[in-house]
Amino acid sequence: MTGPLDQWRRPGPTPEQRRVDLLVGAAVTAVTLLNMTLTTATGTQVLGPPPPLPEQIFWTLAITLPLAVRRRWPATVAVIVSVAFIGAQARAAPEQQMTSGVLFAAIYTLGAWGRDRRRARLIRFAIIAAMFLWLFANLVTFLQRTPASAFENASGHISPLFATAVNGVLINVLIFGFAYFFGETAWTAARREHELAVQAERQRASQAEARERAVADERLRIARELHDVVAHHVSVMGVQASAGRRVLDKDPAKARTALASVEQSARTAVDELRRMLGLLRQAESPGPPDSASTGGVDRIDDLLANAREAGLRTTIGVYGEPVPLPDSLSQAAYRVVQEAVTNTLKHASATTIDVRVRYLSHDLEIDVADDGRGAVTGRDTGGMGLVGMRERVTAHDGVLETGPLVDGGTRRGFRVRARFPLRPAAVEVA
């Protein structure tokens, strides 16, 4: 495993952990002093005649008191405890039980809390090596001073001297081995906890980003829907109002027809806006509106009826065998035609518009062409209309082509062509 986590260093103890260490250090010191008193009272002198009582107290405090800051300065504590432990044994201090446990705790703490891992390992190896050298020296001295009569009651096939040496080494191997192993295990557990916290934080950040992206996508969808609904009907209303104004004095009947179309387009736009606002209030239905209420391929002819009322000559052709389309794809195709018709009414000054729907073997193709001025500023600057069309087509893995129609080097209009790949089920129906 590589990366920043390889350079991770365990943070120091918390204030609560420091207070616990102070209490533990004080408690261990008190118990060790008590055990020293009891050991002296029993007359147990394994290492020889003990030193004076003040010196015994000194060695006991030197070994146990550093535990009060063991997690704050683990390396320093381990070194002090180790040196004091060897010094106490060299001076034949009688207390051996509690101080051995303190040495174990110091080595463990260095493994679990040492921030510099290489330094922590080197110090522990040095301490363990020093302890074994001291052990071998004591064994040699012990074996040299022990008379043969001391083992007269021994039984078995192993030499008593050899058994004593192996027993001492084995016990110390287990003690120091466990201290090293448990220290490494504690540090690894802390690192894994840190990794889990980092992963959880990344996941939270990813989820927050996904939520923000979902909100942005929803806002974009709403913007597209509002643009498609409002722009189309307002464009038709503008054309009809202009036509009505021009013929108001000359032909009142045509003016009334144009105004009726404006009224109908306004009502349709209001109905569409109410429908969209209703969808936005539905917390249980945050997805895009269905084609039944917004229009699909089957309603393209109704769309062109509005264009005809606005004065355009329209033609529509359906080629190939129609197949059932997913609602979202049918709606996207409808919106492409709607936006193309809207742009024609707003920008092209066209007289005719031709819409062709082709059901190909693996694709649905929508082709809209007019005979207007061709590409103009209103349509080729990346406005919301063309951007919305491209986003809708891309969302279905389709391809959108827009540009002027050129015939013999002369522009003859503007063309929008979108191709949507059909799902396998639709192709099989075809």
N, C-alpha and C positions, 0 to 999 in steps of 0.2 A: 504494500500500500504506500503510495507516494503522494506528495502534496503538502499543503500547509499543516495538516494534522501530524506529520512526522516531526515537525518542529514544535509541537505542543509541549508546554510545560505546565505542570499542575499548579494551580493557584495556591497561595499560602492559606493557612487555616483561617477560618472565620473567627470573629470575636467570641462567639459561643464556644467554638472548639478550643480556643486559647484558655478560656475560663475552665473548661473541663480538664485540660492538661494541668493547670495549676492545682486543681483539686486532687487529681490523680497523683501528681508528684508529691503533694503533701501527705496524702494517705499512704502511699508506698513507703515514703521516708519514715513515717511513724511506725508502720508495721515492721519494717526492717530493723529499726532501733529496738523494738520489742523483741523481735526474734534474736537479735544479737545478745540482748540481756539474758534471754532464756538459754541460749547456746552456751554462753559463758558460765551460767549457773550450773549447767549439767557437766561441765568440765570436759566437753568434747573438744579435742585438740588434734584434728586430722593432720594439719600442716605443721604442727609443732607448737611450742609455747607461744601464746598470743602476746601482742604488744600491749602497752598500757591502755587503760580505758579511754583516755582522751584521743589517743591515736585511732583506736577502734571506731570511735564516734566520727572522727574526721573521715576515715575511709568510707564509712557507711553514707555519710552526707555527700561525699564526692561522687559516689556511684548513683545515688537515688535522686538527689535534688535536680540534676539536669533534666529529669523526665518532665518537669514543669514547663519546659520550653521545647519539648522533643519535636513537635510538628512545625515549630517556627524556625528552628535551626537544626534540622535532623543530622546533617553531616558533623557539625561541631559537637552535638550531644553524643553521637556514636563514638567519636574519637575520645572525648573526655571519659565516658563511661568505660571504654575498653582499657585506656591507660590506668584509670583508677582501679579497675577490676584486677589487672595484673599486679599493680602495686600492692593492693590489699592481700592478694595471695602470697606475694613475695614476703610480706611482713607477717604472714600467718594469721591474718584476721580470721576469727572463728566463724563469722557469718558467711555461709556459702549458698543457702537456698534462695533467699529473696534476691540477692545480688546477681545470681545466675539468670533469674527471670528478667531482671532489669536489663542485663546485657542482651538477652533475646529480644526484648521490646525495642531497644535502641537500634539493633540491626534491622529489625522488621520496619521500623519507622523510617529509616533511611531509604529502604527499598520502596516503601509506599509513598513517601513525600519528597524524596530527593528530586529537585527540579532539573538539575543537570544529570541526565541519566548515565553518561559516561563516567562522570566524577563519582556518582553514587556507587556504581559497580566497582570502580577501582578501590574506593575506600572500604567497601564491604569485603572484597577479596583480601585486601591488606589486613583488615582486622581478623578475618578468619584464619589467614595464614599465620599471623602473630599468635593467635590463640592455640593453634596446633603446635607451633614451635614451643610455646610455653608448656603445653601438655606433654610433649615428648621429653622436654627437659625434666619435668616433674616425675614422669614415669621412670626415666633412667635413674634419677636420684632415689626414688622410692624403691626400685628394684635392687639398687646397690645397698641400701640401708636395711632391707628386709631380710632377716635370717631365714634359712631354710626351714627351721622349726615352725615358722609362722603358718606353713601350709601342710603340717603333719596330718591334719584331718581331711585334706583334700582327697577326692575320689574322682575317677574318670580316666579317660585315655589322653587328655590334653594336659600339657604342662600348666601348672597353676600360674607361673609367671607370664606365660604366653596368654592364658585366658584373661588374666588381669589387664594386660596391655590391650588386647583386642576389645574387651568390654569397655574400657575407658575411651578408646578411639571411636568405637561404634556409637556410643551414646552421644559423643560430641558431634559426630557426623550428622546424626539425626537432628540434634538441636540446631546446629548452624544451618543445615540444609533446609529445615522447616522455616527458620527465620528468613532465609534468603527467598525461598519459594513463595511464602505467604506475602512478603513485601512486594515481589514482582506481581503477584496476582492482584493485590490491592491497587497497585498503580495502573495495571491494565484495565481493571474494572472502572477506575476513575476516568481513564481515557475513553473507554467505550461509552461511558455516560456522557462525556463531553461530545463525542461524535453523534450520539443520539440527539443531544440538545441542538447541535448544529444542523443535523438533518431535519429535525422538527421545525427549526427556524426557517430553513430553506423551503420546507413544504408550506409553512404559513405564508412566506413571501410569495411562493408560486401560486397559492390559492388566492391571495390578495390580488396578484397580477391577473389571474384568470378572471376574478370577479370584475376588476376594472376593465379588462378586455371585453367581457360580456356586456357590461354597461355601455361601453363605447360602441360595440356592434349593435346593441339594441337602439342606441341613439341614432346610429347611421341608418338602421332599417326604418326607424320612424321618419327620419329626414327624407329618405327615398320615397316612402309612401306618401308623405305630405306633398312632396314635390310632384310626384306623379299625379296625385289626385287634384291638387289645386292648380298646377300649371296647365294641365290639359283643359280643364273646364274654364279657367279664366281666359285662356287663349281663344277658345271658341266664343266665349262671351264678348271678348274684345273685337273679334272679327265681325260677329253679328251686330254688335252695337255700331261699329263703323259703317257697316252696310246699311243699317237702318237709318243712320243719320244722313247718309247720302241720298237715299230715296224717300226721305220723310215727306218732302214737298211734292215730288214727282209721282210717286206711287205709294200712297198710304197703305195699301194692302200688303205690299212687300215689306214695308216698315213694320207693320203689325206682326207679320210672320217672323221677322228678325228679332223683334222684341220678345215674342213668345219663346223663341229659341234661347234667348238670353235668360229669360225667366226659368225655363226648364233646366238649363245648364247650371244656374245658380242653385236651384233646388237639389239637383244631383250632387253638386259639390258640397252643399250643406249636409246632405244625407251621408256622403262618404266621410266627411269630417266627424260627424256624430258617431258613425260606426267605428272609426279609428279611435276616438276618445273612449268609447265603450270598451274596446279591446284593451286599451291602456289601463283601464280601471280593473280589469279582470286579473287579479293576482295569480289565479290558478292557470291562466292561459297566456304566458309571456311570449309565446312563439309567434311567428308571422301569421297574418290572417289567412284564412283558407280561400281557395279559388272560387268557392261558391258565392262569396260575398264581395270579392274584389275583381273578379273577371278571369277568364281563362281563354284558351285558343278558340273555344266555341263562341266567345262573345266579341271576337274581333270585328265581325260585321256590324254589331251595334256601335262599336267605336267609330267605324267609318261613317255611320249614319250621321253622327255629329259633325264630322268633317264635310259631309255633303251639304248639311244645313248651313255650314259656314261658307259655302260657295265652291268647294273643291270637287272636281270630278274624280271619283274613286273607282278603282277596280280591285277585285280580290280573286285570287285563284288558289285552289287547294289541289295539290298534285300528290299522287301516291295514295296508298290505302291508309286512311286514318287509323291510329292505334290508341288505346288508352294511355294517357300520360299521367305521371305523378302530379298531384295538385301543385306542388311548388314549381315544377318545371313549366306547367301550363300557365301559371300565373306569371312567371318570369318572361315567357314568350309574349304574353298579353302586354306586360309593361314595356317591353322593347318596342312593340308596335305603337303603344300609346305615346311613348316619349318621342318616337320618330314623327308621328303625326303632329304632336305639339310643336316640335321644332320647325316642321314645315309651315304650320300656321303662323308661327311667331317670326320666323327669319327668312323663309325662302322666297316669298312672293310667288308661289307656285300656283298652277291652275289644275294640275292633275297629281294624283298620288296612286301608286300601284303597290299592292301588297300581295305577296306570294308565300304560301305555306307549303313546304315540301316535306313529305314523309319519305325519307331515304331509307336505305337498308339498315343503317346503324345510327342515323342522325335525324334530328328535326331541324329544318332550316327555315328561318324567317328572313324574308327579303323585302325591304321597303325602299321604294325609289320615288322621287318626285322630279318635276321638270323646272325647278326653281333656279336660283342664282348659283347653286352649288355651295361649296364650303364657304361660310362667312364667319365673321368674328364670333357671333353668338353661339356657334355650334362647334368650333374647333379649338376653343381655348381651355378645354377641360372643365367646363361648367358642371353643375350638379347633375344635369341630365345625362350627358355622355358618361360621366363617372358612374352614375347610378346604373346605367345600362351595362357598363363593363363589369361592375361588381356583381350584378345579377347573373350575367353570363358566366363569369369566372367561377362563381359559387357552384355552378353545375358542370364545371370542367369543360365549358364551351369556349368558343372563339368568336370574337366580335370584330367586324370590319366596318369602318366608316370612311367615307371620302367622296369626293366629287365624281360624277359620271362624265367621262370624256369620250366624245365621238368625233374622230377626225381632227383631234387637237383642240376641239372646242368643248367647253364645259356645257353639259346638257342637264344638269341637276345634281342631286345629292342622293347617296345610297347608304343604307344601313343593312348589314347582313349579319345575322347571328346563327351560329350552328351549335346545337345542343346534342351531345351524345345520348342515345337512348339506352335505357337499362335492358339487360338481356331478356327480361320478361316481356317487355314491350316489343322487342324484336321478334320473339317467338310468336306473339300474337299476329304481328304483321306477316 
